[in-house]
Amino acid sequence: MQKILIAIDDSPSALRAVDHVIRRLAEYKAAPELHLINAQLPVHGGVSSFVDATQLKQLHQEEGSKALAAAQARLDGIGVAHHDHIFVGDPAEVIARHANEQAYDEVVMGTRGHNPISNMLLGSVSTKLLHLANMPVTLVK
């Protein structure tokens, strides 16, 4: 059985990645095991000295749940089972580490549609993930 990890943030491109996987479901002999992942950025170091660690963890979980909600609704709406994961850290590093440790067969994620110059200036989660992941990464525009 194939294991597919779909990276989700709060962007329309992330939902296009979910739609891409949904369209491909018929191609598999057995339904793949689908996992949704959201990586929350850590708060600035100074903030953590004023906010309790438990509250920060709750905040990250709440924000991650909000980011995953639309993708979950799409999959639940067509009766497709999925597992959900929320982590804190650099998105590309978190996604790659989880994907590598759990031996996913593929990672699927949307692209923000930046032009090459924007990618150089802003950095790109998808570009970084391509370098860090040990499995195929499908980018959905």
C-alpha positions as CSV (number, residue, x, y, z in Angstrom):
1,M,0.0,0.0,0.0
2,Q,1.3,3.4,-1.0
3,K,1.8,6.0,1.8
4,I,1.3,9.6,0.6
5,L,2.1,12.7,2.7
6,I,0.3,15.9,1.7
7,A,1.7,19.1,3.0
8,I,-1.0,21.6,4.1
9,D,-0.9,25.2,4.9
10,D,-3.6,27.8,4.7
11,S,-3.1,28.5,1.0
12,P,-5.3,27.6,-2.0
13,S,-2.3,25.8,-3.5
14,A,-2.4,23.3,-0.6
15,L,-6.0,22.5,-1.5
16,R,-5.0,22.0,-5.1
17,A,-2.5,19.4,-3.9
18,V,-5.3,17.6,-2.1
19,D,-7.5,17.8,-5.2
20,H,-4.6,16.4,-7.2
21,V,-4.3,13.4,-4.9
22,I,-8.1,12.8,-5.0
23,R,-8.0,12.8,-8.8
24,R,-5.3,10.2,-8.8
25,L,-7.0,7.8,-6.3
26,A,-8.5,5.7,-9.1
27,E,-4.9,4.9,-10.4
28,Y,-4.1,2.8,-7.4
29,K,-5.0,-0.9,-7.1
30,A,-5.4,-0.5,-3.3
31,A,-6.3,2.9,-1.8
32,P,-3.2,4.7,-0.6
33,E,-2.7,5.6,3.0
34,L,-3.1,9.4,3.1
35,H,-1.5,11.6,5.7
36,L,-1.9,15.4,6.0
37,I,0.9,17.4,7.6
38,N,1.0,21.0,8.8
39,A,4.2,22.7,10.1
40,Q,3.7,25.6,12.3
41,L,6.4,28.2,12.5
42,P,7.9,28.6,16.0
43,V,7.3,31.8,17.8
44,H,10.0,34.4,18.1
45,G,12.4,33.5,21.0
46,G,11.5,36.5,23.1
47,V,7.8,35.6,23.1
48,S,8.4,32.2,24.7
49,S,9.7,34.0,27.8
50,F,6.3,35.6,28.3
51,V,4.0,32.8,27.3
52,D,3.7,29.4,29.0
53,A,4.9,26.4,27.0
54,T,1.5,24.7,27.4
55,Q,-0.2,27.8,25.9
56,L,2.2,27.8,23.0
57,K,1.6,24.2,22.3
58,Q,-2.1,24.8,22.4
59,L,-1.8,27.7,20.1
60,H,0.2,25.7,17.6
61,Q,-2.3,22.9,17.7
62,E,-5.2,25.2,17.2
63,E,-3.6,27.0,14.3
64,G,-2.5,23.7,12.7
65,S,-6.0,22.4,13.1
66,K,-7.4,25.5,11.4
67,A,-4.9,25.1,8.5
68,L,-5.9,21.4,8.1
69,A,-9.7,21.9,8.3
70,A,-10.4,22.5,4.6
71,A,-8.2,19.6,3.4
72,Q,-9.8,17.3,6.0
73,A,-13.3,18.4,4.9
74,R,-12.5,17.6,1.2
75,L,-11.3,14.1,2.1
76,D,-14.0,13.4,4.6
77,G,-16.6,14.6,2.1
78,I,-15.7,11.8,-0.3
79,G,-15.2,9.2,2.5
80,V,-11.4,9.0,2.2
81,A,-9.6,8.1,5.4
82,H,-6.6,10.1,6.5
83,H,-4.2,10.7,9.3
84,D,-3.3,14.2,10.5
85,H,0.0,15.6,11.8
86,I,0.9,19.0,13.3
87,F,4.5,19.9,14.0
88,V,6.4,23.0,14.9
89,G,9.5,24.1,13.1
90,D,10.9,25.1,9.7
91,P,8.2,23.7,7.3
92,A,10.6,22.1,4.8
93,E,12.7,20.5,7.5
94,V,9.7,19.2,9.5
95,I,8.0,17.8,6.4
96,A,11.2,16.1,5.2
97,R,12.1,14.7,8.5
98,H,8.7,13.2,9.1
99,A,8.5,11.9,5.5
100,N,11.9,10.3,5.8
101,E,11.4,8.8,9.2
102,Q,8.0,7.3,8.3
103,A,9.1,6.1,4.9
104,Y,6.4,7.7,2.8
105,D,6.3,6.8,-0.9
106,E,5.6,10.3,-2.0
107,V,5.1,13.9,-0.7
108,V,2.6,16.1,-2.5
109,M,2.5,19.8,-1.9
110,G,1.2,23.0,-3.6
111,T,3.4,25.7,-4.8
112,R,2.8,29.4,-4.1
113,G,3.5,30.3,-7.7
114,H,6.4,32.7,-6.9
115,N,8.6,33.5,-9.9
116,P,12.2,32.4,-9.8
117,I,13.4,35.7,-8.4
118,S,10.9,35.7,-5.6
119,N,12.0,32.1,-4.7
120,M,15.7,33.2,-4.5
121,L,14.8,36.2,-2.3
122,L,12.1,34.6,-0.1
123,G,13.3,31.1,-0.1
124,S,11.0,28.3,-1.1
125,V,9.7,25.5,1.1
126,S,9.1,23.3,-2.0
127,T,12.7,23.9,-3.3
128,K,14.2,23.1,0.1
129,L,11.9,20.0,0.5
130,L,13.1,18.7,-2.9
131,H,16.6,18.7,-1.5
132,L,15.8,17.2,1.9
133,A,13.3,14.4,1.0
134,N,14.4,10.9,0.2
135,M,11.4,10.1,-1.9
136,P,9.6,11.7,-4.9
137,V,8.0,15.1,-4.2
138,T,5.1,16.1,-6.5
139,L,4.6,19.9,-6.7
140,V,1.1,21.0,-7.7
141,K,0.7,24.4,-9.2
